[in-house]
Amino acid sequence: MDEYSSRDLGFKELFNILIIFHNICKLNTNPAKRHSMKTSLPVRALCVKCLKAQVTCLCRSVKKFKTRFQIVLLQHPMERRKAIGTARMTHLSIENSKLICGKDFNDHSQVKALIANPDHHCVVLFPGLNSFNLSHAPQNERLNLFPSQKKLVVFVIDGTWASAKRMLRDSENLLALPQICFTPQKLSEYKIRQQPMKHCVSTIEAVHQLLGLLEPSVPADDLLVLFREMVELQVQHFNRNQVLESSPIELP
């Protein structure tokens, strides 16, 4: 009797394991069930202004200011969907800036209008071979580089290094414009995103350094304060998710 009970218990355990395995296999081969499980999970609430998750929203920390020249952020579509992007935070901080999403701007109405405006002097912030390095010019000579009777418009490309080069190459109207650049004063603080080269910085850091060179009177340091807070929040959020993902899963 004892021998029979022992064998019976082993069979039951094996049977239960087979049932669990069978259910997992059915789930993997049934897209409808997988979809129903996904849709039953809580949807992450987004802030409609900064497009970040509400738990990492920084709109309360944005300090707005204006600049004498206009900054136009050209954002690659892939960057728009990234929670760790910085172009939108830059745009929300600088009141007279523009944020335009796209890849090829040859036929983009807003970009064409900005370039065609006779009262504008348009340049692209990009470290090309013929780019003028603002860091090499004395402070009193930097603004004299641009026509004083025209409004300076700086196009800033927001994307990975590879996508930024491709965006510029495919947009002949931008490629024809003068290019400016700077020598970064320090390494990027973008510790939540790997940079392809040491001299590469985030979009918000690039705009901060550009303002320091062309318009040091504006409170550009507010951009860095916002950027550092964003990075810290993302690190905390990532660490919290890592703890949750490492927790044991109980089978029903």
C-alpha positions in Angstrom: 0.0 0.0 0.0 2.8 2.4 0.9 4.7 1.5 -2.3 1.5 2.2 -4.4 0.9 5.6 -2.8 4.5 6.7 -3.5 4.2 5.8 -7.2 0.8 7.5 -7.4 2.2 10.8 -6.0 5.0 10.8 -8.5 2.6 10.3 -11.4 0.4 13.2 -10.2 3.4 15.6 -10.0 4.5 14.6 -13.5 0.9 15.0 -14.8 0.7 18.5 -13.3 4.0 19.5 -14.9 2.7 18.2 -18.3 -0.5 20.3 -18.0 1.5 23.5 -17.2 3.8 22.8 -20.2 0.8 22.1 -22.4 -0.8 25.4 -21.4 2.4 27.4 -22.1 2.6 25.8 -25.6 -1.0 26.7 -26.3 -0.3 30.3 -25.2 2.8 30.6 -27.4 0.8 29.3 -30.5 -2.2 31.5 -29.9 -1.7 35.2 -30.8 -5.2 36.1 -29.6 -4.4 34.9 -26.1 -1.1 36.6 -26.0 -2.7 39.8 -27.2 -5.4 39.5 -24.5 -2.7 39.1 -21.8 -0.8 42.1 -23.1 -3.9 44.3 -23.3 -4.9 43.3 -19.8 -1.6 44.7 -18.4 -1.8 48.3 -17.1 -0.9 50.8 -19.8 1.8 53.3 -18.9 0.4 56.7 -18.6 2.2 59.4 -20.7 2.4 63.1 -20.2 0.8 64.8 -23.2 3.3 67.6 -23.0 6.8 66.0 -22.8 5.6 62.6 -24.0 7.4 60.8 -21.2 5.9 58.4 -18.8 4.2 60.3 -15.9 6.5 58.7 -13.4 9.5 60.3 -15.2 7.7 63.5 -16.3 9.8 66.6 -15.8 7.5 69.4 -17.0 7.4 70.8 -13.4 11.1 71.3 -13.6 11.2 73.1 -16.9 12.3 76.8 -16.7 11.5 78.6 -19.9 13.6 81.3 -21.5 14.0 83.0 -24.8 17.0 83.4 -27.1 17.9 86.2 -29.6 18.5 83.7 -32.4 16.2 80.8 -33.2 17.0 77.2 -32.6 15.2 74.7 -34.8 15.5 71.1 -33.7 15.2 68.5 -36.5 14.2 65.3 -34.8 14.5 61.8 -36.4 11.2 59.9 -36.0 12.9 57.2 -34.0 14.1 59.7 -31.4 10.5 60.9 -30.9 9.6 57.6 -29.4 12.6 57.3 -27.1 11.9 58.0 -23.4 15.5 59.1 -22.9 15.5 61.7 -25.7 16.4 65.3 -24.9 15.2 67.3 -27.9 11.6 67.8 -26.6 12.9 68.9 -23.2 15.1 71.4 -25.0 12.2 72.7 -27.0 10.0 73.1 -24.0 12.7 75.1 -22.3 13.4 77.5 -25.1 10.2 79.4 -25.9 11.0 80.6 -29.4 12.5 77.3 -30.6 10.9 74.9 -33.1 10.7 71.1 -33.0 10.2 69.4 -36.4 10.1 65.7 -36.9 11.3 64.0 -40.1 14.1 62.4 -42.1 14.3 64.2 -45.4 13.6 68.0 -45.2 13.9 68.9 -48.9 10.2 69.3 -49.3 9.3 70.2 -45.7 7.2 73.3 -45.8 8.4 74.8 -42.5 12.1 74.1 -43.2 11.8 75.5 -46.7 10.1 78.7 -45.4 12.7 79.3 -42.8 15.6 78.9 -45.3 13.8 81.0 -48.0 13.1 83.9 -45.7 15.4 86.8 -46.8 15.5 88.1 -43.2 17.1 84.8 -42.0 20.7 83.6 -41.9 20.5 79.9 -41.6 23.3 77.5 -40.4 23.5 73.9 -39.3 25.1 72.7 -36.1 27.1 69.8 -37.4 30.8 68.9 -37.1 31.5 68.5 -40.8 34.8 68.8 -42.6 34.1 72.5 -43.6 32.3 73.4 -40.3 33.4 76.5 -38.6 34.5 75.8 -35.0 33.0 78.5 -32.7 35.3 77.5 -29.9 38.3 78.7 -31.9 36.9 82.3 -32.2 37.2 84.9 -29.5 33.9 85.9 -27.8 33.8 89.3 -29.4 34.2 87.8 -32.9 31.7 85.0 -32.7 28.5 87.1 -33.3 30.3 89.1 -36.0 30.5 85.9 -38.0 26.8 86.3 -38.9 25.1 89.2 -40.7 23.9 91.6 -38.0 20.9 92.7 -40.1 19.5 89.2 -40.3 18.1 86.8 -37.8 20.3 83.8 -37.0 18.5 80.4 -37.4 20.4 77.4 -36.2 19.2 73.9 -37.3 20.2 71.3 -34.7 19.9 67.6 -35.9 18.6 65.3 -33.2 19.3 61.6 -33.8 22.0 59.0 -33.5 25.3 59.8 -35.2 24.5 57.6 -38.1 21.0 58.9 -38.6 22.1 62.5 -38.2 24.6 62.1 -41.0 22.0 60.4 -43.2 19.4 63.1 -42.5 21.9 65.8 -43.5 23.0 63.9 -46.6 19.4 63.3 -47.8 18.4 66.9 -47.2 20.1 68.9 -49.9 18.6 72.2 -48.7 20.3 71.7 -45.3 23.5 70.4 -46.8 23.9 73.6 -48.8 23.9 75.7 -45.6 27.0 76.8 -43.7 27.9 74.5 -40.8 29.1 75.5 -37.3 30.4 73.3 -34.5 32.2 73.6 -31.2 34.8 71.6 -29.2 33.0 70.0 -26.2 34.3 71.3 -22.9 33.9 67.9 -21.2 32.6 64.4 -21.7 28.8 63.9 -22.0 26.8 63.3 -18.8 24.5 61.1 -20.8 25.2 58.0 -18.7 22.0 56.3 -19.7 22.9 56.2 -23.4 26.1 55.1 -24.9 27.9 57.6 -27.1 29.6 56.4 -30.3 32.7 58.6 -29.7 34.1 60.6 -26.7 33.3 64.0 -28.2 29.7 63.2 -28.8 27.1 64.8 -26.6 23.3 64.8 -26.2 21.1 67.3 -28.1 20.4 69.3 -24.9 24.1 69.4 -24.0 24.9 70.6 -27.5 22.4 73.4 -27.3 23.7 74.3 -23.9 27.2 74.7 -25.2 26.0 76.6 -28.3 24.2 79.1 -26.1 27.3 79.5 -23.9 29.3 80.5 -27.1 26.7 82.7 -28.8 24.5 84.0 -26.1 26.1 83.6 -22.7 23.6 86.0 -21.0 20.7 83.5 -21.2 20.2 81.0 -18.3 21.4 78.0 -20.3 22.5 76.2 -17.2 18.9 75.5 -16.5 19.1 73.0 -19.4 21.8 71.0 -17.7 19.9 71.0 -14.4 16.9 69.6 -16.3 19.0 67.1 -18.1 20.7 65.8 -15.0 17.3 65.4 -13.3 16.0 63.4 -16.3 19.1 61.1 -16.3 18.8 60.5 -12.5 15.0 59.7 -12.8 15.7 57.3 -15.6 18.4 55.5 -13.6 16.1 55.2 -10.6 13.3 53.9 -12.8 15.6 51.4 -14.5 16.9 50.1 -11.1 13.3 49.8 -9.8 12.3 47.7 -12.9 15.4 45.5 -12.5 14.4 44.7 -8.9 10.8 43.8 -10.1 12.1 41.7 -13.0 14.4 39.8 -10.7 11.6 38.9 -8.3 10.5 35.2 -8.4 7.5 34.3 -10.5 4.9 32.1 -8.9 3.1 29.6 -11.2 -0.7 29.2 -10.6 
